[in-house]
Amino acid sequence: MPQMAPIWWLTMSTLCIITFMLMWTIMYYQYIPTTTVKKFSKDIKEMNWKW
């Protein structure tokens, strides 16, 4: 079956790309909230210190 090989390779490559994009987006969205939370907690600490 020579016609099946390219289709299978295409599906595998697309799956690899999708998984890579998902992992990248997950890492990206995990990195952003941690930085924002750190900044927010820092602001709260400064507010408490002012009070």
mmCIF file of the N, C-alpha and C atoms, coordinates in Angstrom:
data_MODEL
# 
_entry.id   MODEL 
# 
loop_
_atom_site.group_PDB 
_atom_site.id 
_atom_site.type_symbol 
_atom_site.label_atom_id 
_atom_site.label_alt_id 
_atom_site.label_comp_id 
_atom_site.label_asym_id 
_atom_site.label_entity_id 
_atom_site.label_seq_id 
_atom_site.pdbx_PDB_ins_code 
_atom_site.Cartn_x 
_atom_site.Cartn_y 
_atom_site.Cartn_z 
_atom_site.occupancy 
_atom_site.B_iso_or_equiv 
_atom_site.pdbx_formal_charge 
_atom_site.auth_seq_id 
_atom_site.auth_comp_id 
_atom_site.auth_asym_id 
_atom_site.auth_atom_id 
_atom_site.pdbx_PDB_model_num 
ATOM 1   N N  . MET A 1 1  ? 0.850  -1.213 0.000  1.00 0.00 ? 1  MET A N  1 
ATOM 2   C CA . MET A 1 1  ? 0.000  0.000  0.000  1.00 0.00 ? 1  MET A CA 1 
ATOM 3   C C  . MET A 1 1  ? 0.884  1.262  0.000  1.00 0.00 ? 1  MET A C  1 
ATOM 4   N N  . PRO A 1 2  ? 1.310  1.725  -1.145 1.00 0.00 ? 2  PRO A N  1 
ATOM 5   C CA . PRO A 1 2  ? 2.172  2.919  -1.180 1.00 0.00 ? 2  PRO A CA 1 
ATOM 6   C C  . PRO A 1 2  ? 1.409  4.214  -0.940 1.00 0.00 ? 2  PRO A C  1 
ATOM 7   N N  . GLN A 1 3  ? 0.098  4.206  -1.181 1.00 0.00 ? 3  GLN A N  1 
ATOM 8   C CA . GLN A 1 3  ? -0.685 5.429  -1.008 1.00 0.00 ? 3  GLN A CA 1 
ATOM 9   C C  . GLN A 1 3  ? -0.940 5.733  0.477  1.00 0.00 ? 3  GLN A C  1 
ATOM 10  N N  . MET A 1 4  ? -0.913 4.738  1.329  1.00 0.00 ? 4  MET A N  1 
ATOM 11  C CA . MET A 1 4  ? -1.226 4.923  2.745  1.00 0.00 ? 4  MET A CA 1 
ATOM 12  C C  . MET A 1 4  ? -0.058 5.557  3.512  1.00 0.00 ? 4  MET A C  1 
ATOM 13  N N  . ALA A 1 5  ? 1.156  5.307  3.068  1.00 0.00 ? 5  ALA A N  1 
ATOM 14  C CA . ALA A 1 5  ? 2.332  5.788  3.796  1.00 0.00 ? 5  ALA A CA 1 
ATOM 15  C C  . ALA A 1 5  ? 2.348  7.320  3.939  1.00 0.00 ? 5  ALA A C  1 
ATOM 16  N N  . PRO A 1 6  ? 2.177  8.099  2.883  1.00 0.00 ? 6  PRO A N  1 
ATOM 17  C CA . PRO A 1 6  ? 2.236  9.566  3.038  1.00 0.00 ? 6  PRO A CA 1 
ATOM 18  C C  . PRO A 1 6  ? 1.142  10.105 3.955  1.00 0.00 ? 6  PRO A C  1 
ATOM 19  N N  . ILE A 1 7  ? -0.051 9.525  3.881  1.00 0.00 ? 7  ILE A N  1 
ATOM 20  C CA . ILE A 1 7  ? -1.167 9.985  4.736  1.00 0.00 ? 7  ILE A CA 1 
ATOM 21  C C  . ILE A 1 7  ? -0.824 9.736  6.202  1.00 0.00 ? 7  ILE A C  1 
ATOM 22  N N  . TRP A 1 8  ? -0.281 8.544  6.508  1.00 0.00 ? 8  TRP A N  1 
ATOM 23  C CA . TRP A 1 8  ? 0.081  8.201  7.886  1.00 0.00 ? 8  TRP A CA 1 
ATOM 24  C C  . TRP A 1 8  ? 1.164  9.143  8.390  1.00 0.00 ? 8  TRP A C  1 
ATOM 25  N N  . TRP A 1 9  ? 2.165  9.432  7.536  1.00 0.00 ? 9  TRP A N  1 
ATOM 26  C CA . TRP A 1 9  ? 3.258  10.338 7.928  1.00 0.00 ? 9  TRP A CA 1 
ATOM 27  C C  . TRP A 1 9  ? 2.712  11.742 8.184  1.00 0.00 ? 9  TRP A C  1 
ATOM 28  N N  . LEU A 1 10 ? 1.769  12.165 7.340  1.00 0.00 ? 10 LEU A N  1 
ATOM 29  C CA . LEU A 1 10 ? 1.176  13.496 7.508  1.00 0.00 ? 10 LEU A CA 1 
ATOM 30  C C  . LEU A 1 10 ? 0.426  13.585 8.829  1.00 0.00 ? 10 LEU A C  1 
ATOM 31  N N  . THR A 1 11 ? -0.365 12.572 9.134  1.00 0.00 ? 11 THR A N  1 
ATOM 32  C CA . THR A 1 11 ? -1.129 12.584 10.383 1.00 0.00 ? 11 THR A CA 1 
ATOM 33  C C  . THR A 1 11 ? -0.190 12.588 11.588 1.00 0.00 ? 11 THR A C  1 
ATOM 34  N N  . MET A 1 12 ? 0.872  11.793 11.516 1.00 0.00 ? 12 MET A N  1 
ATOM 35  C CA . MET A 1 12 ? 1.827  11.747 12.627 1.00 0.00 ? 12 MET A CA 1 
ATOM 36  C C  . MET A 1 12 ? 2.515  13.100 12.806 1.00 0.00 ? 12 MET A C  1 
ATOM 37  N N  . SER A 1 13 ? 2.917  13.723 11.709 1.00 0.00 ? 13 SER A N  1 
ATOM 38  C CA . SER A 1 13 ? 3.583  15.025 11.795 1.00 0.00 ? 13 SER A CA 1 
ATOM 39  C C  . SER A 1 13 ? 2.637  16.082 12.359 1.00 0.00 ? 13 SER A C  1 
ATOM 40  N N  . THR A 1 14 ? 1.384  16.063 11.925 1.00 0.00 ? 14 THR A N  1 
ATOM 41  C CA . THR A 1 14 ? 0.409  17.038 12.434 1.00 0.00 ? 14 THR A CA 1 
ATOM 42  C C  . THR A 1 14 ? 0.168  16.811 13.922 1.00 0.00 ? 14 THR A C  1 
ATOM 43  N N  . LEU A 1 15 ? 0.084  15.558 14.347 1.00 0.00 ? 15 LEU A N  1 
ATOM 44  C CA . LEU A 1 15 ? -0.106 15.253 15.764 1.00 0.00 ? 15 LEU A CA 1 
ATOM 45  C C  . LEU A 1 15 ? 1.076  15.769 16.579 1.00 0.00 ? 15 LEU A C  1 
ATOM 46  N N  . CYS A 1 16 ? 2.286  15.557 16.071 1.00 0.00 ? 16 CYS A N  1 
ATOM 47  C CA . CYS A 1 16 ? 3.481  16.046 16.768 1.00 0.00 ? 16 CYS A CA 1 
ATOM 48  C C  . CYS A 1 16 ? 3.444  17.570 16.892 1.00 0.00 ? 16 CYS A C  1 
ATOM 49  N N  . ILE A 1 17 ? 3.054  18.245 15.819 1.00 0.00 ? 17 ILE A N  1 
ATOM 50  C CA . ILE A 1 17 ? 2.993  19.720 15.847 1.00 0.00 ? 17 ILE A CA 1 
ATOM 51  C C  . ILE A 1 17 ? 1.939  20.179 16.848 1.00 0.00 ? 17 ILE A C  1 
ATOM 52  N N  . ILE A 1 18 ? 0.785  19.516 16.858 1.00 0.00 ? 18 ILE A N  1 
ATOM 53  C CA . ILE A 1 18 ? -0.305 19.905 17.769 1.00 0.00 ? 18 ILE A CA 1 
ATOM 54  C C  . ILE A 1 18 ? 0.140  19.719 19.222 1.00 0.00 ? 18 ILE A C  1 
ATOM 55  N N  . THR A 1 19 ? 0.780  18.581 19.515 1.00 0.00 ? 19 THR A N  1 
ATOM 56  C CA . THR A 1 19 ? 1.229  18.332 20.894 1.00 0.00 ? 19 THR A CA 1 
ATOM 57  C C  . THR A 1 19 ? 2.280  19.359 21.310 1.00 0.00 ? 19 THR A C  1 
ATOM 58  N N  . PHE A 1 20 ? 3.187  19.691 20.376 1.00 0.00 ? 20 PHE A N  1 
ATOM 59  C CA . PHE A 1 20 ? 4.221  20.683 20.675 1.00 0.00 ? 20 PHE A CA 1 
ATOM 60  C C  . PHE A 1 20 ? 3.598  22.040 20.984 1.00 0.00 ? 20 PHE A C  1 
ATOM 61  N N  . MET A 1 21 ? 2.624  22.448 20.162 1.00 0.00 ? 21 MET A N  1 
ATOM 62  C CA . MET A 1 21 ? 1.953  23.727 20.382 1.00 0.00 ? 21 MET A CA 1 
ATOM 63  C C  . MET A 1 21 ? 1.202  23.732 21.713 1.00 0.00 ? 21 MET A C  1 
ATOM 64  N N  . LEU A 1 22 ? 0.538  22.636 22.025 1.00 0.00 ? 22 LEU A N  1 
ATOM 65  C CA . LEU A 1 22 ? -0.197 22.545 23.286 1.00 0.00 ? 22 LEU A CA 1 
ATOM 66  C C  . LEU A 1 22 ? 0.752  22.672 24.471 1.00 0.00 ? 22 LEU A C  1 
ATOM 67  N N  . MET A 1 23 ? 1.858  21.942 24.417 1.00 0.00 ? 23 MET A N  1 
ATOM 68  C CA . MET A 1 23 ? 2.830  22.008 25.512 1.00 0.00 ? 23 MET A CA 1 
ATOM 69  C C  . MET A 1 23 ? 3.383  23.421 25.654 1.00 0.00 ? 23 MET A C  1 
ATOM 70  N N  . TRP A 1 24 ? 3.677  24.073 24.510 1.00 0.00 ? 24 TRP A N  1 
ATOM 71  C CA . TRP A 1 24 ? 4.230  25.429 24.556 1.00 0.00 ? 24 TRP A CA 1 
ATOM 72  C C  . TRP A 1 24 ? 3.228  26.407 25.155 1.00 0.00 ? 24 TRP A C  1 
ATOM 73  N N  . THR A 1 25 ? 1.963  26.284 24.734 1.00 0.00 ? 25 THR A N  1 
ATOM 74  C CA . THR A 1 25 ? 0.936  27.192 25.257 1.00 0.00 ? 25 THR A CA 1 
ATOM 75  C C  . THR A 1 25 ? 0.726  26.963 26.753 1.00 0.00 ? 25 THR A C  1 
ATOM 76  N N  . ILE A 1 26 ? 0.742  25.696 27.181 1.00 0.00 ? 26 ILE A N  1 
ATOM 77  C CA . ILE A 1 26 ? 0.558  25.388 28.604 1.00 0.00 ? 26 ILE A CA 1 
ATOM 78  C C  . ILE A 1 26 ? 1.702  26.001 29.412 1.00 0.00 ? 26 ILE A C  1 
ATOM 79  N N  . MET A 1 27 ? 2.935  25.806 28.934 1.00 0.00 ? 27 MET A N  1 
ATOM 80  C CA . MET A 1 27 ? 4.085  26.384 29.645 1.00 0.00 ? 27 MET A CA 1 
ATOM 81  C C  . MET A 1 27 ? 3.988  27.905 29.671 1.00 0.00 ? 27 MET A C  1 
ATOM 82  N N  . TYR A 1 28 ? 3.586  28.495 28.547 1.00 0.00 ? 28 TYR A N  1 
ATOM 83  C CA . TYR A 1 28 ? 3.476  29.953 28.444 1.00 0.00 ? 28 TYR A CA 1 
ATOM 84  C C  . TYR A 1 28 ? 2.430  30.483 29.415 1.00 0.00 ? 28 TYR A C  1 
ATOM 85  N N  . TYR A 1 29 ? 1.275  29.813 29.461 1.00 0.00 ? 29 TYR A N  1 
ATOM 86  C CA . TYR A 1 29 ? 0.199  30.274 30.346 1.00 0.00 ? 29 TYR A CA 1 
ATOM 87  C C  . TYR A 1 29 ? 0.459  29.945 31.807 1.00 0.00 ? 29 TYR A C  1 
ATOM 88  N N  . GLN A 1 30 ? 1.352  28.987 32.073 1.00 0.00 ? 30 GLN A N  1 
ATOM 89  C CA . GLN A 1 30 ? 1.736  28.732 33.460 1.00 0.00 ? 30 GLN A CA 1 
ATOM 90  C C  . GLN A 1 30 ? 2.764  29.760 33.920 1.00 0.00 ? 30 GLN A C  1 
ATOM 91  N N  . TYR A 1 31 ? 3.593  30.241 32.988 1.00 0.00 ? 31 TYR A N  1 
ATOM 92  C CA . TYR A 1 31 ? 4.645  31.210 33.346 1.00 0.00 ? 31 TYR A CA 1 
ATOM 93  C C  . TYR A 1 31 ? 4.041  32.588 33.614 1.00 0.00 ? 31 TYR A C  1 
ATOM 94  N N  . ILE A 1 32 ? 3.067  32.992 32.810 1.00 0.00 ? 32 ILE A N  1 
ATOM 95  C CA . ILE A 1 32 ? 2.485  34.330 32.969 1.00 0.00 ? 32 ILE A CA 1 
ATOM 96  C C  . ILE A 1 32 ? 1.775  34.489 34.325 1.00 0.00 ? 32 ILE A C  1 
ATOM 97  N N  . PRO A 1 33 ? 0.882  33.582 34.730 1.00 0.00 ? 33 PRO A N  1 
ATOM 98  C CA . PRO A 1 33 ? 0.188  33.774 36.017 1.00 0.00 ? 33 PRO A CA 1 
ATOM 99  C C  . PRO A 1 33 ? 1.138  33.827 37.215 1.00 0.00 ? 33 PRO A C  1 
ATOM 100 N N  . THR A 1 34 ? 2.211  33.051 37.191 1.00 0.00 ? 34 THR A N  1 
ATOM 101 C CA . THR A 1 34 ? 3.140  33.077 38.332 1.00 0.00 ? 34 THR A CA 1 
ATOM 102 C C  . THR A 1 34 ? 3.766  34.460 38.468 1.00 0.00 ? 34 THR A C  1 
ATOM 103 N N  . THR A 1 35 ? 4.161  35.063 37.359 1.00 0.00 ? 35 THR A N  1 
ATOM 104 C CA . THR A 1 35 ? 4.764  36.399 37.419 1.00 0.00 ? 35 THR A CA 1 
ATOM 105 C C  . THR A 1 35 ? 3.745  37.425 37.886 1.00 0.00 ? 35 THR A C  1 
ATOM 106 N N  . THR A 1 36 ? 2.516  37.345 37.394 1.00 0.00 ? 36 THR A N  1 
ATOM 107 C CA . THR A 1 36 ? 1.484  38.301 37.797 1.00 0.00 ? 36 THR A CA 1 
ATOM 108 C C  . THR A 1 36 ? 1.153  38.131 39.274 1.00 0.00 ? 36 THR A C  1 
ATOM 109 N N  . VAL A 1 37 ? 1.087  36.898 39.732 1.00 0.00 ? 37 VAL A N  1 
ATOM 110 C CA . VAL A 1 37 ? 0.780  36.644 41.150 1.00 0.00 ? 37 VAL A CA 1 
ATOM 111 C C  . VAL A 1 37 ? 1.892  37.198 42.027 1.00 0.00 ? 37 VAL A C  1 
ATOM 112 N N  . LYS A 1 38 ? 3.135  37.009 41.597 1.00 0.00 ? 38 LYS A N  1 
ATOM 113 C CA . LYS A 1 38 ? 4.260  37.537 42.381 1.00 0.00 ? 38 LYS A CA 1 
ATOM 114 C C  . LYS A 1 38 ? 4.169  39.065 42.486 1.00 0.00 ? 38 LYS A C  1 
ATOM 115 N N  . LYS A 1 39 ? 3.868  39.713 41.358 1.00 0.00 ? 39 LYS A N  1 
ATOM 116 C CA . LYS A 1 39 ? 3.748  41.168 41.361 1.00 0.00 ? 39 LYS A CA 1 
ATOM 117 C C  . LYS A 1 39 ? 2.594  41.597 42.260 1.00 0.00 ? 39 LYS A C  1 
ATOM 118 N N  . PHE A 1 40 ? 1.474  40.883 42.171 1.00 0.00 ? 40 PHE A N  1 
ATOM 119 C CA . PHE A 1 40 ? 0.293  41.217 42.961 1.00 0.00 ? 40 PHE A CA 1 
ATOM 120 C C  . PHE A 1 40 ? 0.577  41.067 44.455 1.00 0.00 ? 40 PHE A C  1 
ATOM 121 N N  . SER A 1 41 ? 1.237  39.963 44.825 1.00 0.00 ? 41 SER A N  1 
ATOM 122 C CA . SER A 1 41 ? 1.565  39.750 46.238 1.00 0.00 ? 41 SER A CA 1 
ATOM 123 C C  . SER A 1 41 ? 2.538  40.825 46.727 1.00 0.00 ? 41 SER A C  1 
ATOM 124 N N  . LYS A 1 42 ? 3.469  41.229 45.868 1.00 0.00 ? 42 LYS A N  1 
ATOM 125 C CA . LYS A 1 42 ? 4.409  42.291 46.230 1.00 0.00 ? 42 LYS A CA 1 
ATOM 126 C C  . LYS A 1 42 ? 3.653  43.591 46.495 1.00 0.00 ? 42 LYS A C  1 
ATOM 127 N N  . ASP A 1 43 ? 2.697  43.926 45.638 1.00 0.00 ? 43 ASP A N  1 
ATOM 128 C CA . ASP A 1 43 ? 1.889  45.134 45.830 1.00 0.00 ? 43 ASP A CA 1 
ATOM 129 C C  . ASP A 1 43 ? 1.095  45.063 47.134 1.00 0.00 ? 43 ASP A C  1 
ATOM 130 N N  . ILE A 1 44 ? 0.549  43.895 47.431 1.00 0.00 ? 44 ILE A N  1 
ATOM 131 C CA . ILE A 1 44 ? -0.233 43.732 48.671 1.00 0.00 ? 44 ILE A CA 1 
ATOM 132 C C  . ILE A 1 44 ? 0.684  43.942 49.885 1.00 0.00 ? 44 ILE A C  1 
ATOM 133 N N  . LYS A 1 45 ? 1.892  43.380 49.817 1.00 0.00 ? 45 LYS A N  1 
ATOM 134 C CA . LYS A 1 45 ? 2.835  43.552 50.931 1.00 0.00 ? 45 LYS A CA 1 
ATOM 135 C C  . LYS A 1 45 ? 3.163  45.032 51.133 1.00 0.00 ? 45 LYS A C  1 
ATOM 136 N N  . GLU A 1 46 ? 3.375  45.750 50.048 1.00 0.00 ? 46 GLU A N  1 
ATOM 137 C CA . GLU A 1 46 ? 3.665  47.177 50.145 1.00 0.00 ? 46 GLU A CA 1 
ATOM 138 C C  . GLU A 1 46 ? 2.477  47.928 50.731 1.00 0.00 ? 46 GLU A C  1 
ATOM 139 N N  . MET A 1 47 ? 1.279  47.538 50.330 1.00 0.00 ? 47 MET A N  1 
ATOM 140 C CA . MET A 1 47 ? 0.071  48.178 50.866 1.00 0.00 ? 47 MET A CA 1 
ATOM 141 C C  . MET A 1 47 ? -0.044 47.944 52.370 1.00 0.00 ? 47 MET A C  1 
ATOM 142 N N  . ASN A 1 48 ? 0.204  46.707 52.793 1.00 0.00 ? 48 ASN A N  1 
ATOM 143 C CA . ASN A 1 48 ? 0.153  46.391 54.222 1.00 0.00 ? 48 ASN A CA 1 
ATOM 144 C C  . ASN A 1 48 ? 1.210  47.182 54.986 1.00 0.00 ? 48 ASN A C  1 
ATOM 145 N N  . TRP A 1 49 ? 2.369  47.329 54.381 1.00 0.00 ? 49 TRP A N  1 
ATOM 146 C CA . TRP A 1 49 ? 3.444  48.064 55.053 1.00 0.00 ? 49 TRP A CA 1 
ATOM 147 C C  . TRP A 1 49 ? 3.058  49.540 55.211 1.00 0.00 ? 49 TRP A C  1 
ATOM 148 N N  . LYS A 1 50 ? 2.406  50.092 54.188 1.00 0.00 ? 50 LYS A N  1 
ATOM 149 C CA . LYS A 1 50 ? 1.971  51.487 54.271 1.00 0.00 ? 50 LYS A CA 1 
ATOM 150 C C  . LYS A 1 50 ? 0.920  51.665 55.367 1.00 0.00 ? 50 LYS A C  1 
ATOM 151 N N  . TRP A 1 51 ? 0.015  50.715 55.470 1.00 0.00 ? 51 TRP A N  1 
ATOM 152 C CA . TRP A 1 51 ? -1.022 50.805 56.505 1.00 0.00 ? 51 TRP A CA 1 
ATOM 153 C C  . TRP A 1 51 ? -0.378 50.707 57.896 1.00 0.00 ? 51 TRP A C  1 
# 
